[in-house]
Amino acid sequence: MRKVILVVLLILAGGLVAIQFVQPDPNLGNLPQKHDMLNTLEVPEQVLALLKNSCYDCHSNHTRYPWYSKISPVSWYLSRHIEAGKKAVNFSEFGQFKQRKKIGTLSSICEVLESASMPLKSFLILHRDASLEEEQVMDICNWSEAEALKIMKLGDDP
């Protein structure tokens, strides 16, 4: 019985080592990007810092990876979250959005923050500094609503 347990543990350890060689492609696009929301809108420094710290790792083409992101299967889990975040909204491509999508994106930023559905609770477990206080949420909401109004005043897309 001990031999069976030892063999199973060796196989599991070998499998764990083997999967370390299977890593997803990192989300490390070049910075700065001309279509990035931070380059196409007027963003106050305080809001810029909050967005970069709490949103950009999953919602842009450039992620700051923590040390544990190199460990499989954690790397796969993070990669799926980043893909889903970018699919929902990719701030790195904001300048290419049509007017309606820009306005919708800016409105949804405030909605998800006020409902506390973003940042994700799973993200906040290891990134406590990404948690937003009520005042910080209001700063982002006030900014996003003002920017949406500016875009509305510009008129329809050509």
Long-range contacts (C-beta under 8 A, 24 or more apart in sequence): 19-72, 19-73, 20-71, 20-72, 22-72, 23-70, 23-72, 23-75, 24-75, 24-76, 24-79, 25-79, 26-63, 26-65, 27-60, 27-61, 27-62, 27-63, 27-79, 27-82, 27-86, 28-62, 28-63, 29-60, 29-61, 29-62, 29-92, 30-62, 31-62, 33-61, 33-62, 33-92, 34-95, 35-92, 35-93, 35-94, 35-95, 35-96, 36-60, 36-91, 36-92, 36-94, 36-95, 37-91, 37-92, 37-94, 37-95, 38-91, 39-95, 40-94, 40-95, 41-94, 41-147, 42-147, 43-143, 44-139, 44-143, 46-139, 47-139, 47-140, 47-143, 50-132, 50-136, 50-139, 50-140, 51-91, 51-140, 53-129, 53-130, 54-118, 54-119, 54-130, 54-131, 54-132, 55-91, 55-109, 55-118, 55-119, 56-91, 57-82, 57-123, 57-127, 58-82, 58-84, 58-85, 58-86, 58-120, 58-123, 59-85, 59-86, 59-88, 59-89, 59-90, 59-91, 60-86, 60-90, 60-91, 60-92, 61-86, 61-90, 61-92, 61-93, 62-92, 66-126, 66-127, 68-126, 81-120, 81-122, 81-123, 98-157, 99-151, 99-152, 99-154, 99-155, 99-156, 99-157, 100-157, 102-148, 102-151, 103-148, 103-151, 103-152, 106-144, 106-145, 106-147, 106-148, 106-151, 107-144, 107-145, 107-148, 109-140, 109-141, 109-144, 110-137, 110-140, 110-141, 110-144, 110-145, 113-137, 113-140, 113-141, 114-141
